[in-house]
Amino acid sequence: MYAHAERAGGAWRTLSLVGASGLCLAFLVRPQWLAGDPPSHLLAMFGCLGLCALFVHGVGFEPKARALRVLTSAWTAWALALSPLVVRLF
């Protein structure tokens, strides 16, 4: 059963890892995209937390603690990583 779960989540994990890599590169080149102009440390913190969660989800680490498992789930990680961009759009 574990092998089936690993195969089913492989594409989502790859997407999270590639997405985190791209967003991390974009944040490195143009930090204003995530932090805004003038810089908001709260937005930058949420963006960085989301990037970390995407990397954790992408490499396949699944914590046993429920709070960490929810934080590193694909839905939460993508929501946190993209929240600064969404806030800047609206």
N, C-alpha and C positions, 0 to 999 in steps of 0.2 A: 504494500500500500504506500510506503514511503517513496518508492521509485516512481509510482504514478503521480504522486503529488509533485515530485521534483520535475518531471517532464511537463506537467501542466503549467507550472509556474515559470518555466525556463524562458519563455518569450517575454513575459512581463518583467522578469528580473533583468534580462538583457536590455529591454527598453529603459528600465530605471537606471541601469549603469551607464548606458550611452547618453541618456538625457541628463544625468548628473554630471557627466564629463563635459557635455556641451555647455550646460548652464554654468559650471565652474569656470570654464574657459572664458565665457562671456563676462562673468563677474570679475575675473582677473583682468581682462582687457578694458572693460568699461564698468567700473563699480557703480556709476551713477544709474545704471539700468536697474539695479536692485535697491540701492540706497536712496535714490531720488536726488533731486537737486532743489533745495538744499538737502544735504544728507540727513536721513532719518535712521538713527541707530536701531530703532525698533524694527523697521522694515529690513534692514541689513541682517539683524539677528534672526528674524523669521526665515529669511532667504537662506542663510547659512545653516540653520537648523534643518531646513528642508533638504538642502543639498547633502548634509551628513546622513540624514535618514534615507535619502535615495541611494547613496553609496552603500549603506548597511543593507538595504533591501536588495540592491543589485548584486552584491557578492553572495547573498543567500544566507546570511546570519539570521537566525530566528531566536530571539531571547525567550527565556522561560517566564520571566516576569510579565504579567499581563499589560501593565502600563507601557513598558518598552516595546512589547509586541504590537500594541496599537499605534504607538508613535512611529515605528519603523514599517508599518504596513504601507502598501503602495498608495492607497487613497490618501492617507494622512501625509505621507512624504511629498506627494505631488502637490497637494493643497498648500502645504507650507512653502515648498520651493517656488510655487508660482504666485503666492499671495502678494509679494511686493509688486509684481508686474500688473496684477489685477487691480490693486489699490491705485497704482499710478494711472491706469486707464480711466478709472472712474473718479 
